[in-house]
Amino acid sequence: MSNRIAVLASGRGSNLRALHAHLTRGAAHDAAGTIALVASDRRDAGVLALARERGIEAAVLERGATHAAALEALLRDRAIDWVVLAGYLRLVPASVVRAWRGHVLNVHPALLPAFGGQGMYGDRVHRAVLESGARVTGVTVHFVDEAYDRGATIAQWPVPVRPEDTVESLAARVLRVEHALYPRAVEAVVRGRVRLDAAGRAVAAPAPDGARAAFTLGEPEDVELASNIGAALGG
């Protein structure tokens, strides 16, 4: 099976940068997918320029009533196997979710199901976390279904909320974890280490050589982030 990945994004593309760097490096480059397409619902999104700089096809998605059909046609025409959301602010059309079920992933800057749902993205999430008095937030990678932030969880990693935190400082620490966790989670799913089963649950495949294929909660700021997350993913 080929592993052609489409990244859908609405912003500047920092998760695209992290994902592309991971998938074009070392063992991940040999075994995981290739980003074949970057598409955005915003013509001026920085992610489109970033894609072009890296030699990746960049496309602007149609809005309105034709959006679902146009997106599905684009993905089929480019023979896309996996759809990875990276700060994409629109609900993925149900027809696309059905056609690529188990092959659409998203990352959310909180520990779902807390602080998720329609309208909860970016600084809105971090502000809500601080206003709630929560002492821990984090990052969730999940499969996408027909509702915002409801699909089966693939991986979560906690980030402490400090007494002195502002929206900006908390967002920066959460984003650092996103950039480390999301590419490794995408690689794990594309490689078949984690999949969506018939009951809609994320399940881990048996790991080679006794390595841990499932994801483990931990405190990433207590250790070297990339290697700790890499160990949790079994490679």
Salt bridges, closest charged atoms under 4 A:
GLU53 OE1 - ARG54 NH1 3.56
GLU57 OE2 - ARG78 NH2 2.69
GLU72 OE2 - ARG76 NH2 3.01
ASP77 OD2 - ARG78 NH1 2.18
ASP145 OD2 - ARG150 NE 2.94
GLU146 OE2 - ARG101 NH2 2.45
ASP149 OD2 - HIS108 ND1 3.62
ASP149 OD1 - HIS142 NE2 3.85
ASP165 OD1 - ARG173 NH1 2.92
GLU187 OE1 - HIS22 NE2 2.57
GLU187 OE2 - ARG191 NH1 2.95
ASP197 OD2 - ARG201 NE 2.92
GLU221 OE1 - ARG162 NH2 3.10
GLU221 OE2 - ARG173 NE 3.24
